[in-house]
Amino acid sequence: MSTTEPGIGWGKVLALLTVLAIANLWFKPFEDKDANPPAATQINSVTEPLVRRTSGWTPFDKATVTPGIQTLTGRAQCTTNFVFTDAAGNVYLGQAAHCASASGDEINGCKARSKPLGTRVTFNLHGTSYDAGKQLAKGRLAYSSWHAMREAGEKDPNTCRFNDFALIRLNPRYHDLVNPSMPHWGGPDGLSEGGLYILDRAYGFGRSSLRRDNSPASRQAAQTMADQPETEGWAHVIIAPSPGIPGDSGSGYVDEHGQALGTLSTLSIGSILYNVLGDLMRELEYAREHSGIRDLRLELGTVAFDRDLAEDAEVLTD
């Protein structure tokens, strides 16, 4: 669901933009997130090996490379989800694997072709549908779930369909630009184990170049549908007044407790608009097993998840 994805025509995009213009009325103006203290880490024996809280990050109000910024992989524009680190001190930002697709509109990641590891990716600001915007930093594609699943001969249908996750290794010269906190909402304060129920909440931040810069619709407050047993925890369906659109692909979502929940993969257009998130814990576990990256972990935010702000955010129903 990058901005170059051929499966969504411009007529539908224009319809989406109309929805977004209306959705702008649902939100309050942006608020600064520079004074919140770190939250208590929400971890347990399951998630502890998958997360870390590193000290020394650039303060959030001074950082420019964070979750929720634009990436360009070739001509495909997507959004970063979370920050990750490894045992060697490398810093990675996540995006959707399909952002580096070489297969057009293929949705089965076990069959899709990906651009090779090492492909150049840039991190950008103020990009539009006709202008790449200002380049903030550079990196290289270090892991793609699509590439990994093809190499592993993966056969599980849920893994093939919903494991849509990639890692960009940031050039070390840009490490001092990074903060792992999510814009507007804060967090992540931990890593969710999934298990959502109907009308739970999820919060994300997308940077589609199809929206005006700093649009209130970038900060997405959604309600969840109950997880379907047949997906075996791999997918979460969310519905929001401002849905994720092409260019938001890969953006991260936290649950109502501020724990990292999933990454935006698809937009479905029917009687209602809804998005599907890939489950981050499963995506991260798969990456740890197949990437060759030693001790890969999710970095927790330095800014606490703002529960009051989240509770006050407008969603479709209460």
N, C-alpha and C positions, 0 to 999 in steps of 0.2 A: 504494500500500500504506500509506496513512495509516490512522489508527484509525477513520475514518469510512467506509472503503471498503466498498461494499455486497457485493462479490464473495466475502467470507469471512464465513461465518455464525458465530454465537457458539459453536455446538457445536465447530467446528474451532478457534476461539480457545481454548476451554477445554482441548481436547486439546493445543494448543500449550503452554499454560501448564503442563500436566502434564509435558510434555517438558522445559520450562525448569526446573521444580522439580528434576527429576532431574539436569539439566545443571549446576545449581549445585554439585553435588558434584565436578564435574570441575575446578574452578578454585580457585586460591589466593586468600586475602584481598586486597583492594585494597592497593596500595603507593603511597606518596607519590612524586610526580614533580617534585621542586622543586630537585634538586641536579645534574641532568645538564647537561654542557656542550653547546653546539650541535655538530651533526655536520658533517663536511665535506660541502659541497654536491655531490650526485651529478647532474651535468648534462653534456650533450654538445651538439653542434651542432644536434640536432633539438629538444631540450627547452629549450635556453638562452633562446630568445625567449618561452617560456611561463611561466617562473618568475622570482621575485625573492626576495631575502632583505633585508627592511627592518629597520633597527635601531630601537630605541626602544619596542618593544612592552612592555606591562605584564608583569612576571614571571608565569610560568604559575601559580605558587601563589597569586597575588593576583587573577588574571584570572577573570572570570565569563562572558565571551562568547568561546567557543572552538568548535572542532569538537566534535561529540558532545553538543550541548545541544538541548532541545526547541524547536520552533517551533509556532506556531498561526497558520494561515491560514484565517480564518473558524472553522469547527469542526474542521478537519482538523489533527491533530497529527502532526508529522514530526520528523526529526533533521537537524541541520546536518552538512555533510561537511567542507569546508575553508574557509580564508579566502583572499580574492582582493582585489587592489587594482588601481587604474588610474592613468593618467598624472596625473589631477587630485587624487590623494590620497584618493579615495573608498575606503571599506572595504565589502566584500561578504562575505556568508556564503552558501554553496551549500546548496540543498535539492533534492528531486526536483520536477520540473515537475508531476507529477500531484498534488502536495500542494495546488496551486491549481486543480485540475480543476473545470470546470463541466459535465462530461460524464458523471458517474457512473463506471461501470466501464470506459469506453473505454480500450483499451490501444494503439491506433494513434495516436501523437502527432501525425501529420499530419492526422488527422480530428477529434481531440479538441478540445473548446473549453476555453479557460483563462480564469480570472478575469483582468481587465484589468491591464496594467502600472500600477503605482501603488497596487495593493491593499495594505492595511495588513497587516503581519506582526509578531507579537510573539515575543520569545525568552523562554522560561520555564524555571523550575526547580521540581522536585517535583510536576509535573503528574500527575494520575491520570485514570482513565476518567470520573470524576465531578467533578473539580476541576481548573481550569486551572493551579493552582499559583501561584508567585510570579513576577511579570513582572520580567525583568532589563533588557530593552531593547526598542526598537522600530525597525522599518525598513519599507521599501516594496519591493514586487516590481519589480525593475528589468529582469529578463530571464527569459523562459520559452522553452525550446526548442520547446515545443508551439506557442506563439504564433508564434515565428520560423519554424518549418517551414510553418505554414499560410500565413504572409505570403509566404514564398519559393516556395510551390508545390512543396515537396520531394516527390520521387517514389521515392527509393531506399528499398526495404523495410526494410533493416537500420537505416538512419538513423531512419526513421519509428517503428520498434518499440523501439529501444534508447536513443535520444537523449532521456533523461528527466532534464533538468537545468535548474535555475532559480537565479537570483541575487537575494538580498535586499540592497538598499543600506541599510547601517546609518546611522541618524541620527547626525550627527557628534558630538552631545553624549555619545555612548556609546563613542567611539573609545578612551578611556582604560581601558575594561574588557576590551579584546581581547588575546588571545594566539593565534597560529595553530597551536599544537602540539596534537596529538591526545592526549586523556586516556589514561592508563595506559601506552600503547605508546610515546609520543613520535613524533617526525617530524611531517610528511613531510620527508625529507631530499632529495628530488628528485621527478621526475615519471617514472613508468614509461611505456615505449613498448609495453607489453603483451607478447604472445607467451608466454602461460603454458603450462606442461606439466602433465600429471597429477601430483598429489601435491605441487605447489608449495604454498606457504602464503600466506595473506592474513589481515590483522588489521584489525578494525574496532571501532567503539564506537557502540552504539545506545542511544537513550533512550526507548523506547516507554513510554507511560503505562499500558500493560497490565501492566508489570512493577512490582514493588516498587522504591522508590527505592534507588539504589546497589546493585541486584542484581548479583552476580558475573556473571550472564548478559549484562549489558550489554556486557562486553568480549568480543568475539567473535574466536576463533581458528579459522580455517577451512582446509580443503584445497581445492585447485582441481582441476577437471577440465581436460583439455587443451582449448585454444581450438578451436572448430569453424571450419573454413575458410569455411563458408557464411555466417558472421556478419561476415566481413571485418574482424575485430578489434574490432567494436563491443560484444561481450558476453563476459563471463567468468562461468562457473558455479562456485559454491562450495558446499561441504558442511561443516557444523559441528555439534558436539554442542549448541550453542546457536544456532539459526538466527535470522536477522533476521525479525521479525514486524511486523504492522501497527503503525505508530508509529515504527519504525526507518527507514522510507523516507527515502532521500536520504543516509543516513549514509555516511561515507567509509571506504575500505579502503586500506591500504598493503600492498605486497608484502613478501616476506621480506627485502628489502634496505632497507625503510623508505621506498620511493618510492611516492608517491600513485598508486594503481592504478585505482580505480573508485568508483562511487556506487551504493548499494543501490536497486534498482528493484522487483523482484518476489520473491514467495515462491511456490513451486510445491509443491503437496501431492499426493503420489502414494504409490508404494511407499516412497519416501524423501522427506525434506524437503530442498529445496535453494533457494538464492537465486541470482538473476541480477544481476550488476553491469553498469552501463553503463561503457564505457571512458572514463576521465576525460580523457585526452589528446585524444580525438576530440570529446568534449563541449565541452571548452575551446576547441579550434580552431574548432568550429562557432559557439560564442558570440562569439569574437573577430571572426568574419566577419560575423555577422548582428545583433549586439547594438547596434552603434553606440558601444560603450564603448571608448575609446581606450587601447591598450596594456594590456589586461586580462591579468593574470598571477596564477598561483598563488603564494601566500606560503609559504615554507618555515618549518618549526617552529623555535622557539628551544630546544626540548628535543630532544636526539638520540633517534632510534629506539633502543629498548633491545633489542638483538639477543639478549642472554642471556635476558631475560624472555620474548621471543617464542619462542625455541627450547625453553624449558621448558614452554610452554603446552600443555595437553592438546588434541589433535585426535582425529579419529575413528580414524586409523591412523597408524603411523609407518613 
